[in-house]
Amino acid sequence: MMIMSAVDSTFFTLDEVATVIWQAADGQTPLSQIAGRICEQFDVDHQQAERDAELFIDELAKHGILLLSDKPAINVGPQQER
């Protein structure tokens, strides 16, 4: 999988672990659960998975690809016609 920053046109080629992180980064799933998903699919310690995921997410945030928040994103659906 590849993703690109709309801010600075940086390309990221995602390996299997990074793809799991990218797919889980939905604005609702906390970092600890993302690390848990990594542990389920790959042979890695939970603390290491969480540290690595945090570093990767921080890198994506620096390029404007992800937004970081301490709170879940509010799920806003399409506006309904009036």
C-alpha positions in Angstrom: 0.0 0.0 0.0 1.2 3.5 -0.7 -0.1 6.8 0.7 0.9 10.4 -0.2 0.8 13.6 1.8 -1.3 16.3 0.2 0.7 18.8 2.1 4.2 18.1 0.9 3.8 15.3 -1.6 5.8 12.8 0.5 5.1 9.2 -0.5 5.0 6.4 2.0 5.2 2.7 1.0 3.6 0.8 3.8 4.7 -2.7 4.8 2.3 -5.1 6.4 2.6 -3.7 9.9 2.2 -0.1 8.7 -0.8 -1.1 6.6 -2.5 -2.5 9.8 -1.8 0.8 11.6 -3.1 2.8 8.6 -6.3 0.8 8.4 -6.9 1.0 12.1 -6.3 4.7 12.4 -9.9 5.6 12.0 -10.2 8.4 14.6 -12.0 6.0 17.0 -9.5 3.3 17.7 -7.0 4.1 20.5 -3.3 3.4 20.1 -3.4 0.6 22.6 -6.0 -1.3 20.5 -4.0 -0.7 17.3 -1.0 -2.2 19.0 -3.2 -5.1 20.1 -4.1 -5.7 16.4 -0.4 -5.7 15.5 0.3 -8.3 18.3 -2.5 -10.5 17.0 -1.1 -10.6 13.5 2.7 -10.5 14.1 5.0 -11.9 16.7 5.8 -8.8 18.6 5.6 -7.6 22.3 2.7 -5.2 23.0 4.9 -2.4 24.4 7.2 -2.6 21.3 4.2 -2.6 19.0 2.7 0.5 20.7 6.1 2.3 20.6 6.6 1.5 16.9 3.0 2.4 16.0 3.3 5.7 17.9 6.5 6.6 16.0 4.9 5.8 12.7 1.7 7.7 13.5 3.8 10.7 14.6 5.7 10.6 11.3 2.4 10.6 9.3 1.1 13.5 11.5 4.2 15.5 10.7 3.4 15.3 7.0 -0.3 16.2 7.6 -1.6 12.7 6.7 -3.1 11.9 10.1 -4.4 14.2 12.9 -3.5 13.3 16.4 -6.0 13.6 19.2 -6.5 12.5 22.8 -10.3 12.1 22.1 -12.1 10.0 19.5 -13.2 11.9 16.4 -16.8 12.8 16.2 -18.4 10.7 13.4 -20.1 13.2 11.2 -22.2 11.6 8.4 -23.4 13.3 5.3 -25.9 16.1 5.8 -29.5 15.1 5.4 -31.6 17.0 3.0 -34.2 19.3 4.6 
